[in-house]
Amino acid sequence: MTEIKICGITNLEDASFAVECGADALGFNFYPKSPRYGAPENVKEIIAKIPDGITKVGVFVNHDALEVKKIVEYCGLDLVQLHGDESPEYCRQLPSSLLIKAFSPRGEGDLRKLSSYPVRAILVDAYDPLRYGGTGKRSDWRLAVKVKETHLLIIAGGLNADNIREVIEIVSPHAVDINSGAESSPGRKDPVKVRKIIEIVRRIGGKGSKVFRP
């Protein structure tokens, strides 16, 4: 079954509702310039009230690796999503089993870089020269399909209730990452959108995977 991460969680109400609807994972953004930024102390409070069995993912952008490790331990995160310009050498400072690397390929040549990354999964997002994710733009689904040849694939980039079925049927990802497509405003989830998207994904089913689940 295709797994679901609801990303950009900033408050307990949205976290609890996503869990109630059946999300497999929640994403918390630690990039200070993001409108979905969560201070570690606030994220820690939210995570303390999330039921066991829900994977908590920290999203980081070009952070110092030592700082990432400290936040992971402090907040009780399960996985780390690197959404910046982190190199393979940077990734080797963290356990590969915990790492998701966001990637925005613009051509097939970019895909050759992936073999150097020691990570658990690759998240394909839309390319934007100014912003690191959360843009609402559609990623390159054609290139995303090819990522599955070497890695577990999480697809992101402008996913919403209108296109989630299409992306699963075309790309057949191991997991989907939903952010702006489930919001009423940046950092605030829309309950109707969240429920509808998760219901659609669950009806489709999809391939079994263990991106977020042990």
N, C-alpha and C positions, 0 to 999 in steps of 0.2 A: 504494500500500500504506500502511495506517495506520502511522504512526511511533510508536515506543515510547520513553518516558523513564522510567528507574528513578531515583526521587528519594530524597533522604535518605541518600545514600552517606556512610559514615563511615570506611571501611577498605578497604584494597587487595583483600582477599579477596572482599568483596561486589562491588566494582567489576569485578574480573577475571571473576567468574562471570557477572555481568549481560552483560558484553561477549561472553563465550563463548556465551551463550544467544541472542545476536542483538539486544541493545538498540541503539537508534540514538543514544541520549543518556543521560548520567548527570547527576544533579543533586546539587549540594553546597550545604548550608545554612550561611549565614554569620550567622544570627540567634542571638545568644548565649543567648537564653532558650529556644531549641528543644532538645529532647532529642536532636536529630539534628545539633546544631551541629558544625561542623568548623572548627578554627582554620586560618587561611590557610597557616601553615607545614606543617601536616599534609596539607591538601588539595593543596598544591603537590607534595609527595612522591608522593601517589597519582597525580596527573595525569601526572607525569613517567614513570610506568610503564604508562600506558594507551596502547594502540595508536593510531596515526593513523587518522583516519576516524570516530572516536567523538566526538560533540559534547559538550563540557563546559559545563554550565550552572551559573552561580552564582545562588543564591537569596538575595535581600536583602529586609529589612523595615525601611523607614524609615531607611535609612542615609544619611549625607551623600554627595552625588553624587561628591565628590572621593575619598572613601574607596572607593566602588564602583570608580572608575576605577583606583585604585592596586591593589586586590585583583585585578581582572581582569588587569592586566598582570603582577602578581607571580605569580599562580597559573597563568596561561596559559589563561584561560577563553575560550570561544567566544561564549557568549550570556549575557545578564543577565535574570533573572526577578525582577521587582519584585512582592513579595507583601504589601506593606503598604498604606498610605494615600497613596501617591505621587500627586501631581497631574499633569495634562498639562504644566504648566509645568516641573515637576521632570523629567519624561521628556524634555523638549527639551534638557536638559543632556547627554544621552547619545545616541549614534547610534541612530536608529530601527531600523536594520537588525539591531541586536543585541538589541533589547528584546522581552521577553515580559511582558505585564502581567496579573497575576492579578486576577480580578474575581469578586465573589460577588453576582450580581443577585438581588434579592428580588421584583422585579416588572418588567413590560415597560418601565415608565418609566425604570428604571435603565439600560436598554440605550441610551437616547439619549445617555448620557454617553460612550459608546465612540467616537463620531466625533471627539472632541477629543483622543484619545490617539494620538500618532505612534509606533506600535509595529509590530513584525514579526508578532506574534500575540497573541491573547487566550487566557488560561487561565481556564476557568470552574471555580471551586471552591465548596465548600459554605460557607454563611455561618455564622460563629460569633462572637458578640460578644466573646469573650475570647481566642481563639487565631487565629493567622494560618496556617491550613493544617495539614495532617497530623492532622486530627481524626478521620478515618475516617467522617465523615458523607457522605451522598450529596448531590451538587450537584443543581441544578434542570435536568434534562435538557431540559425543554420550552423553557426560556429559552436554553439552550445552543445549540439548533438555530438560533435566530434570530441568534446571533452570526455565523454563517457568511455572513450576508448582507453583512457589511462587513469581516470579518477572517478570517485563518486561525484555526482553533479547536483548542485543546488542552483535552481534558476531564479533570478530576480529581475527587477527592472520593469516598472510600470504594470505589474500584475494586478488585476482586479476581477470583479465578478463577471465582467463582460468577455475577458480573454483567458481566464484561468483554464477552462475546459480545452480551449484550442492549444494552449502551450503544452498541456499534459499529453494531448493526443499527438502533437507534432514532435515534441522533444522527448517525451517520456522521462522526465528527470527523476532522480531519486528523492528529491525534496523541492519544495517551493518556498520562497521567502517573500512574505507579503509585508509591505510597509505603507507607502503613501496611498496605495489603492484601497486601504481599509481605514482611512482617516476622515475625520470631519474637518480637521485642521492639523498642521504639523505638530506631532506629539500627542494628539488626541484621537483615539480610535472611535470609529462609528460602529456601534453595536450591530446595526442592521447589515452593514457591509462585512464585518467580521464573521457573523453567523452565516451569511449567504455564501461567502467564499469557502469557508470550511465545509459547509454542507455539499457544495459542488464537488470539491476534491474528494470527499469521502464517498460520494456516489460513484465517482469514476473508478476509484480504487487505485489502479496503477501497480507498478512493480514493487515488490518488497525491497526494503532497504534498511540499513542501519546507520544512517547519517547521524541522527540525533539520539537514537536509542542504543543502549549498550549491546 
